[in-house]
Amino acid sequence: MASLIEISPCDGLLPKIAGGMVLSELPFARVTSVAPFKGKTRALGAALKGMGLGWPGPGQSRQGKDAAILWSGMDQAFLIGPDPAPLQGLAALTDQSDGWARMRLKGPGAEAALARLVPLDLRADVFAEGQVARSGLNHMMLHICRSGPDAFDLMVFRSMAGSAVHELHQAMEAVAARTMIG
């Protein structure tokens, strides 16, 4: 019988460092897709408050101590971290933990590196801390959240982790090289 070994999506790929920027894998956390049942939105919001969160508005996230909930589409969000059991009966819940690679790009130049790959205006005065969007990372689907002044949390499909790391590292090196020459 085959013996399977659990590895993270970015195992052996990260971290990558260039020009003060660091691309690292976020620690493993449960990712649950949450879609409220008809007429259950208020009850769902109350259950989330009990978890230290709340239902996120479009393009927004709610952060708790050890949990987050990120808008991911109309009447849909990703619960990151906690057990979703308190939400049973209030929403359709789908465990997507193994389907995503979660990374953080941080440091001076992170916006410039992402600008080479993501068709969004990610400047801090436009895409503020806590904002989220679904977009593309070059040719891959991307869920992005600004997690700090110079930090972005990125989610791509697990099957695209290698491509995403490669593309992001190339963009980081290009921004670093440009900075070196003035």
Secondary structure, DSSP 8 states (H G I E B T S, - for coil): --------TTTTT--EEETTEEEEE----EEEEEEE-TT-HHHHHHHHHTTT-----TT-EEE-SS-EEEEEETTEEEEEES--GGGTTTEEEEE-GGGEEEEEEESTTHHHHHHTT-SS---TTTS-TT-EEEEEETTEEEEEEEEETTEEEEEEEGGGHHHHHHHHHHHHHHHHHHHHH-
